[in-house]
Amino acid sequence: MRLWFLQLSGWPVFLSIVGIVLVFMLALSVGMTRISNRSVVQNFVLAFFAVAVIAAIGLAVAAVMTRW
């Protein structure tokens, strides 16, 4: 039995994950600036790499789930 969210694949899933990642990355960079002594650029870079790893994992999970 395939669930409806497992049948989603291709560009809609990819673009949704990319959009969520961008919003999360910007929120992290602003939030981290307020609670630390680092600059916005340093926090942006840290948030970028953290979210890039999370996005890669999310895309891998989506790819594996759509193959089942």
N, CA, C and O atoms as a GROMACS GRO file, in nm:
protein
  272
    1MET      N    1   0.084  -0.119   0.000
    1MET     CA    2   0.000   0.000   0.000
    1MET      C    3   0.088   0.124   0.000
    1MET      O    4   0.170   0.143   0.090
    2ARG      N    5   0.072   0.208  -0.100
    2ARG     CA    6   0.152   0.331  -0.109
    2ARG      C    7   0.068   0.447  -0.058
    2ARG      O    8  -0.048   0.464  -0.096
    3LEU      N    9   0.128   0.525   0.027
    3LEU     CA   10   0.060   0.643   0.080
    3LEU      C   11   0.077   0.759  -0.017
    3LEU      O   12   0.171   0.760  -0.096
    4TRP      N   13  -0.013   0.857  -0.011
    4TRP     CA   14  -0.011   0.966  -0.108
    4TRP      C   15   0.118   1.046  -0.100
    4TRP      O   16   0.168   1.092  -0.203
    5PHE      N   17   0.175   1.065   0.021
    5PHE     CA   18   0.295   1.147   0.032
    5PHE      C   19   0.419   1.074  -0.017
    5PHE      O   20   0.521   1.136  -0.044
    6LEU      N   21   0.411   0.942  -0.030
    6LEU     CA   22   0.522   0.867  -0.086
    6LEU      C   23   0.519   0.870  -0.238
    6LEU      O   24   0.621   0.844  -0.302
    7GLN      N   25   0.405   0.900  -0.295
    7GLN     CA   26   0.393   0.904  -0.440
    7GLN      C   27   0.443   1.037  -0.497
    7GLN      O   28   0.466   1.048  -0.618
    8LEU      N   29   0.460   1.137  -0.412
    8LEU     CA   30   0.514   1.264  -0.460
    8LEU      C   31   0.662   1.246  -0.491
    8LEU      O   32   0.738   1.194  -0.409
    9SER      N   33   0.701   1.289  -0.607
    9SER     CA   34   0.842   1.279  -0.643
    9SER      C   35   0.874   1.386  -0.747
    9SER      O   36   0.784   1.452  -0.798
   10GLY      N   37   0.997   1.401  -0.775
   10GLY     CA   38   1.041   1.494  -0.877
   10GLY      C   39   1.051   1.637  -0.826
   10GLY      O   40   1.085   1.661  -0.711
   11TRP      N   41   1.020   1.731  -0.914
   11TRP     CA   42   1.039   1.873  -0.886
   11TRP      C   43   0.956   1.927  -0.770
   11TRP      O   44   1.009   2.008  -0.693
   12PRO      N   45   0.830   1.889  -0.754
   12PRO     CA   46   0.755   1.945  -0.640
   12PRO      C   47   0.820   1.917  -0.505
   12PRO      O   48   0.828   2.006  -0.420
   13VAL      N   49   0.864   1.793  -0.485
   13VAL     CA   50   0.928   1.758  -0.358
   13VAL      C   51   1.061   1.831  -0.344
   13VAL      O   52   1.092   1.884  -0.238
   14PHE      N   53   1.139   1.833  -0.450
   14PHE     CA   54   1.269   1.899  -0.447
   14PHE      C   55   1.255   2.048  -0.417
   14PHE      O   56   1.325   2.102  -0.331
   15LEU      N   57   1.165   2.115  -0.487
   15LEU     CA   58   1.147   2.259  -0.466
   15LEU      C   59   1.089   2.289  -0.329
   15LEU      O   60   1.123   2.391  -0.268
   16SER      N   61   1.002   2.204  -0.279
   16SER     CA   62   0.948   2.223  -0.144
   16SER      C   63   1.058   2.212  -0.040
   16SER      O   64   1.066   2.295   0.051
   17ILE      N   65   1.144   2.112  -0.052
   17ILE     CA   66   1.253   2.096   0.043
   17ILE      C   67   1.350   2.212   0.034
   17ILE      O   68   1.397   2.262   0.136
   18VAL      N   69   1.382   2.257  -0.087
   18VAL     CA   70   1.473   2.370  -0.104
   18VAL      C   71   1.413   2.497  -0.043
   18VAL      O   72   1.485   2.573   0.023
   19GLY      N   73   1.285   2.521  -0.063
   19GLY     CA   74   1.220   2.639  -0.005
   19GLY      C   75   1.220   2.636   0.147
   19GLY      O   76   1.248   2.737   0.211
   20ILE      N   77   1.188   2.521   0.203
   20ILE     CA   78   1.188   2.508   0.349
   20ILE      C   79   1.328   2.528   0.404
   20ILE      O   80   1.347   2.592   0.508
   21VAL      N   81   1.426   2.473   0.335
   21VAL     CA   82   1.565   2.487   0.378
   21VAL      C   83   1.609   2.633   0.376
   21VAL      O   84   1.675   2.679   0.469
   22LEU      N   85   1.574   2.707   0.272
   22LEU     CA   86   1.613   2.848   0.264
   22LEU      C   87   1.551   2.930   0.376
   22LEU      O   88   1.619   3.013   0.437
   23VAL      N   89   1.424   2.908   0.404
   23VAL     CA   90   1.359   2.982   0.512
   23VAL      C   91   1.422   2.945   0.646
   23VAL      O   92   1.447   3.033   0.729
   24PHE      N   93   1.447   2.817   0.668
   24PHE     CA   94   1.507   2.772   0.793
   24PHE      C   95   1.649   2.828   0.808
   24PHE      O   96   1.690   2.865   0.918
   25MET      N   97   1.724   2.833   0.699
   25MET     CA   98   1.861   2.884   0.702
   25MET      C   99   1.862   3.032   0.738
   25MET      O  100   1.943   3.075   0.820
   26LEU      N  101   1.773   3.111   0.680
   26LEU     CA  102   1.767   3.253   0.711
   26LEU      C  103   1.724   3.276   0.856
   26LEU      O  104   1.777   3.364   0.924
   27ALA      N  105   1.629   3.197   0.902
   27ALA     CA  106   1.586   3.210   1.042
   27ALA      C  107   1.699   3.174   1.138
   27ALA      O  108   1.717   3.239   1.240
   28LEU      N  109   1.774   3.070   1.105
   28LEU     CA  110   1.888   3.033   1.188
   28LEU      C  111   1.993   3.142   1.191
   28LEU      O  112   2.047   3.173   1.298
   29SER      N  113   2.024   3.201   1.077
   29SER     CA  114   2.129   3.303   1.074
   29SER      C  115   2.088   3.427   1.154
   29SER      O  116   2.173   3.487   1.220
   30VAL      N  117   1.962   3.466   1.150
   30VAL     CA  118   1.915   3.580   1.228
   30VAL      C  119   1.912   3.546   1.377
   30VAL      O  120   1.957   3.624   1.461
   31GLY      N  121   1.859   3.429   1.409
   31GLY     CA  122   1.850   3.388   1.550
   31GLY      C  123   1.986   3.370   1.614
   31GLY      O  124   2.007   3.408   1.729
   32MET      N  125   2.079   3.311   1.540
   32MET     CA  126   2.213   3.290   1.594
   32MET      C  127   2.288   3.421   1.614
   32MET      O  128   2.371   3.431   1.704
   33THR      N  129   2.259   3.521   1.533
   33THR     CA  130   2.324   3.651   1.548
   33THR      C  131   2.280   3.716   1.679
   33THR      O  132   2.360   3.781   1.746
   34ARG      N  133   2.156   3.699   1.714
   34ARG     CA  134   2.104   3.761   1.837
   34ARG      C  135   2.157   3.696   1.962
   34ARG      O  136   2.168   3.762   2.066
   35ILE      N  137   2.192   3.568   1.957
   35ILE     CA  138   2.235   3.499   2.079
   35ILE      C  139   2.387   3.478   2.086
   35ILE      O  140   2.434   3.415   2.181
   36SER      N  141   2.462   3.527   1.991
   36SER     CA  142   2.606   3.505   1.992
   36SER      C  143   2.680   3.634   1.959
   36SER      O  144   2.619   3.737   1.928
   37ASN      N  145   2.811   3.627   1.968
   37ASN     CA  146   2.895   3.742   1.938
   37ASN      C  147   2.952   3.737   1.797
   37ASN      O  148   3.033   3.821   1.760
   38ARG      N  149   2.910   3.639   1.719
   38ARG     CA  150   2.960   3.629   1.582
   38ARG      C  151   2.884   3.723   1.490
   38ARG      O  152   2.775   3.770   1.521
   39SER      N  153   2.945   3.750   1.376
   39SER     CA  154   2.882   3.838   1.279
   39SER      C  155   2.773   3.764   1.203
   39SER      O  156   2.762   3.642   1.211
   40VAL      N  157   2.693   3.840   1.130
   40VAL     CA  158   2.586   3.781   1.050
   40VAL      C  159   2.644   3.688   0.944
   40VAL      O  160   2.587   3.583   0.916
   41VAL      N  161   2.756   3.727   0.884
   41VAL     CA  162   2.817   3.645   0.778
   41VAL      C  163   2.865   3.511   0.836
   41VAL      O  164   2.844   3.407   0.774
   42GLN      N  165   2.928   3.513   0.952
   42GLN     CA  166   2.973   3.389   1.014
   42GLN      C  167   2.855   3.299   1.047
   42GLN      O  168   2.859   3.178   1.023
   43ASN      N  169   2.750   3.357   1.102
   43ASN     CA  170   2.631   3.278   1.134
   43ASN      C  171   2.562   3.227   1.008
   43ASN      O  172   2.509   3.116   1.007
   44PHE      N  173   2.564   3.306   0.902
   44PHE     CA  174   2.505   3.263   0.776
   44PHE      C  175   2.579   3.141   0.722
   44PHE      O  176   2.516   3.045   0.675
   45VAL      N  177   2.711   3.144   0.729
   45VAL     CA  178   2.791   3.031   0.680
   45VAL      C  179   2.764   2.907   0.765
   45VAL      O  180   2.746   2.798   0.710
   46LEU      N  181   2.762   2.922   0.897
   46LEU     CA  182   2.732   2.808   0.984
   46LEU      C  183   2.592   2.753   0.957
   46LEU      O  184   2.574   2.631   0.948
   47ALA      N  185   2.495   2.841   0.945
   47ALA     CA  186   2.358   2.797   0.917
   47ALA      C  187   2.350   2.730   0.780
   47ALA      O  188   2.279   2.631   0.764
   48PHE      N  189   2.422   2.783   0.683
   48PHE     CA  190   2.421   2.725   0.549
   48PHE      C  191   2.469   2.582   0.551
   48PHE      O  192   2.405   2.494   0.494
   49PHE      N  193   2.582   2.557   0.617
   49PHE     CA  194   2.635   2.421   0.620
   49PHE      C  195   2.547   2.327   0.702
   49PHE      O  196   2.529   2.211   0.666
   50ALA      N  197   2.492   2.377   0.812
   50ALA     CA  198   2.404   2.293   0.894
   50ALA      C  199   2.279   2.254   0.816
   50ALA      O  200   2.236   2.139   0.818
   51VAL      N  201   2.221   2.352   0.748
   51VAL     CA  202   2.098   2.324   0.674
   51VAL      C  203   2.127   2.244   0.547
   51VAL      O  204   2.042   2.166   0.504
   52ALA      N  205   2.244   2.262   0.488
   52ALA     CA  206   2.280   2.183   0.371
   52ALA      C  207   2.286   2.035   0.406
   52ALA      O  208   2.242   1.950   0.327
   53VAL      N  209   2.340   2.004   0.521
   53VAL     CA  210   2.344   1.864   0.566
   53VAL      C  211   2.202   1.812   0.589
   53VAL      O  212   2.168   1.701   0.549
   54ILE      N  213   2.120   1.893   0.656
   54ILE     CA  214   1.982   1.853   0.682
   54ILE      C  215   1.905   1.834   0.550
   54ILE      O  216   1.827   1.740   0.536
   55ALA      N  217   1.927   1.923   0.454
   55ALA     CA  218   1.859   1.913   0.324
   55ALA      C  219   1.903   1.788   0.249
   55ALA      O  220   1.821   1.719   0.189
   56ALA      N  221   2.033   1.757   0.253
   56ALA     CA  222   2.082   1.638   0.186
   56ALA      C  223   2.019   1.513   0.246
   56ALA      O  224   1.982   1.420   0.174
   57ILE      N  225   2.008   1.511   0.378
   57ILE     CA  226   1.944   1.397   0.444
   57ILE      C  227   1.796   1.390   0.406
   57ILE      O  228   1.744   1.281   0.379
   58GLY      N  229   1.729   1.505   0.403
   58GLY     CA  230   1.588   1.507   0.364
   58GLY      C  231   1.565   1.460   0.222
   58GLY      O  232   1.471   1.385   0.196
   59LEU      N  233   1.650   1.503   0.130
   59LEU     CA  234   1.637   1.459  -0.009
   59LEU      C  235   1.667   1.310  -0.023
   59LEU      O  236   1.603   1.240  -0.101
   60ALA      N  237   1.765   1.262   0.053
   60ALA     CA  238   1.797   1.119   0.049
   60ALA      C  239   1.681   1.037   0.102
   60ALA      O  240   1.647   0.933   0.045
   61VAL      N  241   1.620   1.082   0.210
   61VAL     CA  242   1.504   1.011   0.266
   61VAL      C  243   1.389   1.012   0.166
   61VAL      O  244   1.323   0.910   0.146
   62ALA      N  245   1.363   1.128   0.104
   62ALA     CA  246   1.256   1.136   0.005
   62ALA      C  247   1.282   1.044  -0.113
   62ALA      O  248   1.191   0.980  -0.164
   63ALA      N  249   1.408   1.037  -0.156
   63ALA     CA  250   1.443   0.949  -0.270
   63ALA      C  251   1.424   0.804  -0.234
   63ALA      O  252   1.371   0.726  -0.314
   64VAL      N  253   1.466   0.767  -0.115
   64VAL     CA  254   1.451   0.627  -0.073
   64VAL      C  255   1.304   0.591  -0.055
   64VAL      O  256   1.261   0.483  -0.095
   65MET      N  257   1.227   0.681   0.005
   65MET     CA  258   1.086   0.652   0.030
   65MET      C  259   1.006   0.642  -0.100
   65MET      O  260   0.910   0.565  -0.106
   66THR      N  261   1.042   0.718  -0.202
   66THR     CA  262   0.967   0.710  -0.329
   66THR      C  263   1.006   0.587  -0.410
   66THR      O  264   0.935   0.551  -0.503
   67ARG      N  265   1.116   0.522  -0.376
   67ARG     CA  266   1.158   0.400  -0.447
   67ARG      C  267   1.086   0.276  -0.396
   67ARG      O  268   1.080   0.176  -0.466
   68TRP      N  269   1.032   0.283  -0.274
   68TRP     CA  270   0.967   0.165  -0.216
   68TRP      C  271   0.835   0.143  -0.276
   68TRP      O  272   0.765   0.048  -0.239
   0.00000   0.00000   0.00000
